[in-house]
Amino acid sequence: MQAPDTVYAFEKHLDGWLKRLSGPVPKGFAKWSPRQSVQFALLLGLLSAAMVFWPNNFFHPDLLQVTFVLGGLGIWRFGWWFTHAVRAEIFARFKWPGMRRRADAVWQSGWRPRRLHIQMTTFYEEPAITRRVIGSILGQIRREGIPTTLWIGTGASYDEQIITEFVRTHAADLDAELVFLRQNQPGKRMAIGMILRAMNRAGIRPDDLVIFMDGDAVYGTDVLEKTCSMFGADPGLQALTTNEEVLCYGPDWIQSWLSMRFAQRRLAMQSHALSDKVLTLTGRMSVFRAYHVTDETFIRTIEADHLDHWLWGRFRFLSGDDKSTWYHLLTKRAKMTYVPDACVYTIEQIEGSGTERMVQNFRRWSGNMLRNGTRAIALGPRVVNPFIWWCLVDQRLAMWTMLVSPTLAVLTVFVAPAYLMHCLIWIVLSRTILCLFLFRYARSADISWPFILYFNQIINAGVKVYMIFHLSKQKWSNRGNQTAGNGGTLRDRMQNAVAKFQLVTTVTAFVTALAVYVGALELPPLF
């Protein structure tokens, strides 16, 4: 959906969309419209007919070994996926209800944090979005009566004027202080570091709560109550992150893709939270005990987080501040959790090519994951938690195993062309089954998800393979369209040449080995 042309029309449409999303999430068959039910019935019918009437070549004598590999990988990957699904259900049915009851009881008894600190960075945000974000914060401060300081990092007076005018109009009666910090160095990380240092100078106490959020994240109903109460009920809890929904102004398929990604996120977060850990403290909305936030090491990790690499040397991280905060708490063996009933609405505006934006996001997300995953794995399962540690290892394995199946399928064309059709049937059927589970974590069913899910997996795996050899290359369209790792010196060109050589030789060896395995390529005799 494209954004309306006028400011009034945009605000009206945004308000209506937020109102619809703030309502109860449909359950069961209520998520399925008649049209969607017919579409899925036809899809399943076609897949069933294809499996029954299309000649079975899975056990073709020349390709039996391919079937065993694909089957083995399928059992492994889908078995791991269903492990997450089962763990997510255990968390939702058995662990989470007790956590919510204890938190609600503490809140009803009158417990409140001494003071709440909300740190937010914004950079030339759409005024309508900024007003909705600040309005959602002020509304909940008014309702809960928590003394609050809003620490807002900006890059120009543009955002400051919009926020100041809105606060003067709507927050004169609140026990809330507004503090602007104009950054003097580029980048979101430096803005956050500047805010945290200002908090320290202001005398923030270790038992205060600090919210990290972005300038395009609108609070849903009762977010402050549902998140802050968790800390009152559990003194050992050090940080948490929340549920998210996405509102995308751009190509319709991008909205479907992001909605699917957030459904995957809900399932995975609940699985991870069963181990009292998460894989990221999402920058859109996470809450910390101030004890960690006031630590100089924590602040420097955000400001100047870096990696020492044998090829790229020492390079600083451009984005991924949420991964840096997560890694710092991981080293402290801190308890973290996910709050599924506190929702924050992310507003995305996509201009230009949706495919280009998709690849950019994958480069940023995958790069942050790979850069932080290596050092998190190095901490070991005892520090990280055995299940979470293996999740990190699996992320690095999955980018290669995901590419085995499509590569084998294409190579079999040179041996038995009909085999490719069986692979396509299996791909659509398996992703359709996976999506039936994902729909439990979505507001509605979507016929495009099985196809988007597969292309999401392939593109993501391909980007990860590229990024593992180009860890220093970073690009972030937000906050001034920042880039890193694209220097033009002789050293930079040599580093890029070595990285490209590694990438080409590795991928060539990967494809060659599979081609030999399926018989599409014969090796010359050694003797």
Buried (B, 14 or more C-beta within 10 A) or exposed (E): EEBBEEEEEBBEBBEEBBEEBEEEBEEEEEBBEEEBEEBBEEBBEEBEEBEEEEEEBBEBEEBEEBBEBBEEBEEBBBEBBEEBBEBBBBBBEEBBEEBBEBBBEBBEEEBBBEBBBBBBBBBBBBBBBBBBBBBBBBBBBBEBEBBBBBBBBBBEEBBBEBBBEBBEEBBEEBEBEBBBBBBEEEBBBBBBBBBBBBBBEEEBEEEBBBBBBBBBBBBBBBBBBBBBBBBBBBEEBBBBBBBBBBBBBBBEBBBBBBBBBBBBBBBBBBBBBBBBBBBBBBBBBBBBBBBBBBBEEBBBBBBEBEBEBEBBEEBBBBBBBBBBBBBBBBBBEBBBBBBBBBBBBBBBBBEEEBEEBBBBBBBBBBBBBBBBBBBBBEBEBEBBBEBBBBBBEEBBEBBBBBBBBBBBBBBBEEBBEEBBBBBEBBBBBBBBEBBBBBBBBBBEBBBBBBBBBBEBBBBBBBBBBBBBBBBBBBBBBBBEEBEBBEEEEEEBEEBBEEBEEBBEEBBEEBBEEBBEBBBBBEEEEEE
